[in-house]
Amino acid sequence: MCDAKLKTVLSLFSQVARQLDALSSNGPVTDANCVKLNTNENPFPLPKNVMQSAIAAIEHQYLYPEDDNLSLREAASEAYGLSKNQVIAGNGSSELLGLIYRAFLAPGDRVAMLSPGFSFNRKLAMLQGAEFLEIASSEAHSLPIEKLLFGPAKDAKFILLANPNNPTGTFVPVAEIERLVELADRLIVLDEAYVDFAPDHALRLVNKHPNLLILRTFSKSYAAAGVRVGFGFGHPEIIGRLRNIQNVFNMNVIGQAVGKSILAHRHAYEENHKHIKHERQRVTLALLQLGFSVTPSHANFLLARVPAGQEGPCWQAALKEQKILIASFPDRYLKNCIRVSIGTKEQMDKFLAAAKHISVSFRRKSRCAEASRSEFALHGRCIM
């Protein structure tokens, strides 16, 4: 009887929901002793003033958070030189990304992303029953504008870009972004999650172009990934409609307080950003010496192609044995790559020491395999 009822209930799921498997309750557990360099977090503590704002907010845990994040949006508008009607605040920029998909896409619609890009977008499109198009670019510092506007993506409801890009770390000049926005007759969503590590930003374009929507987050450059604070900046008509479909009380009191405090103390993060840029360069040079090919990065991570004859997942597994967590990718063009977040100097020293050890081990195994092949070939000739 229960099984029959369950089947009936499951059959009532929407077509999209029926395609999803039930998630297991047993997710992966991260060893607290591991060096975590796989999710591009900023490992430093919050500045004292920001931490105090979080502690003070807990004292108001019995109250609902401020509706529509009004004071947080006002703080962001003042910090970035926009009106509060041009700002939406979210439970991380991922919440805002989900709102955009809900607002613009119906089943059968198309959305386009410059590839490689943030893989979560594929799932967001699937949940709306939309077709997800990935537009490859062969140039690291320019956009394939013809492909994005007039190729397979010509019917896309909106186009997704990230600058700097994840997972490559590459940066496209803002003039290229503006050229795309000027030529496009649809929404351009620009994710600037890593922009504080880059030489420029596109926020100044918001007042000029009503079809540009910029996303920011405090997870990467402001060490608040666990607090979940994100922003969207765009035309008031678009922003207002997105706010109207947002969940009630979408942010908690701690996130609102920390967000406002970070905006008031952004200068306190300057040394943090300098450190990450310095370590990024130091680790780049060290990986090059180990035979990696490293993509020049403007983010808080590095994408590195492993030495010839090796594979990214093998490096990921070998580093995990050394209690170092990094990312690898199933994508065909990235299968020989690893992505390494930039952490503290101590964390990066541990990563480089492990990488040197693994590099020696892989070279030794490669020489042994080559010697075995040579011996086999020689033995075969002797028989003949």
C-alpha positions, 0 to 999 in steps of 0.5 A, a space after each residue: 500500500 505504501 509503495 503504491 502511494 509513493 509511486 502515485 506521489 512520485 508520478 505527480 512530480 513535474 517532468 523536470 523534477 522526475 529527471 532528478 535522482 533523490 540526493 543521498 544523505 551521505 555526502 562527502 565529508 571533508 577531513 579537517 586536516 586537509 588543505 582545502 584548495 578546491 572551491 576558491 574560498 578566501 581563507 583569511 579571518 574577517 577584519 575585527 570590525 566585520 566580525 563584531 558586526 556578525 556577533 552583534 547580529 546574533 543578539 537579534 536572532 529572535 527577529 526576522 531579518 529586514 524585508 527586501 534587504 533595504 539597508 544592505 541595498 542602500 549601503 551597496 548603492 552608496 559604496 558603488 555609486 548607484 541608486 538602491 533601485 539598481 541593486 538586489 541583494 541575495 543569499 550569495 550570487 548563486 541565489 540571484 543567478 537562479 532568480 534570473 533563470 526563473 524570470 527569463 526562461 520557459 520550457 523550450 527557451 535557450 540560454 547561452 554561456 561562454 565556455 568553459 564556465 560555471 557548471 551549475 548553470 547547466 542544472 539551472 537551465 535544466 530546471 527551467 526546461 531550457 536548452 543550454 548552449 555552451 559557446 567555446 572561445 579560442 581567444 583568452 582575451 577577447 569574446 567570440 561576439 559573432 558566435 554569441 549573437 549570430 551563431 547557434 546562440 542567436 535565439 538565446 534569451 540571455 548570455 552568461 559571461 564571467 570576468 575573470 572567468 571560472 575555471 580559467 581565471 582569464 580576463 577580457 578587457 571591459 571594452 570587449 564586454 561593452 562592445 557585446 552589450 552594445 550589439 546585443 538586443 538581449 540581456 547580458 549577465 556578467 558575473 564579476 565574482 573574482 573582479 577584486 583580483 583583476 585590473 578593471 570592472 564593468 560596473 560603470 557600464 550599468 547606467 549606460 546599458 539597460 541590457 547589462 546585469 552584473 553579479 558580485 559576491 563577497 565569497 571570494 575576495 571578502 572571505 564571507 563564503 559561509 555567510 552568503 552575501 551577493 549582489 546584482 546591479 542593473 536597470 531598476 525595471 529588471 532589478 525590481 522584477 527580480 526582487 518581486 519574485 525573491 523569497 521572503 526574508 531571503 537573507 538572515 540577520 548575520 548576512 545582512 550585518 556582515 554585508 553592510 560592514 564589509 561595504 564600510 570596511 573594504 579598505 581593510 581587505 587590501 593586504 588580503 588581496 595583495 597577498 593572494 596576487 603575490 602567492 598566485 604569481 609565486 605558485 605559477 612560477 613553481 608549477 611552471 618549473 614542475 612542467 605544468 602549463 599555467 593559464 595567466 590568472 586574474 582570480 584567486 585560483 590557477 588553472 594548470 595543465 598537468 605535465 604531458 602524459 598525465 591526467 588531471 584526475 590522477 593529480 587530484 587523487 594523488 594530492 588528496 592522498 597527501 591531504 591536499 584538495 584541488 579541483 579537476 574537471 570532466 569536461 573534454 577540454 579540461 580533463 588534463 587540468 587542475 584548478 588550485 585555489 590560492 590560500 595562505 602562504 603555509 597552505 601553498 607551501 604544503 601544496 607545492 611540497 606535495 606537488 614536487 613529491 608527486 611529480 618525482 613519483 610520476 616521472 619515476 613511474 613513467 621511466 619504469 613503464 618506458 623501460 618495460 616497453 623497451 625490454 618487451 620490444 627487445 625481447 620480441 625482436 630476439 624471438 623473431 
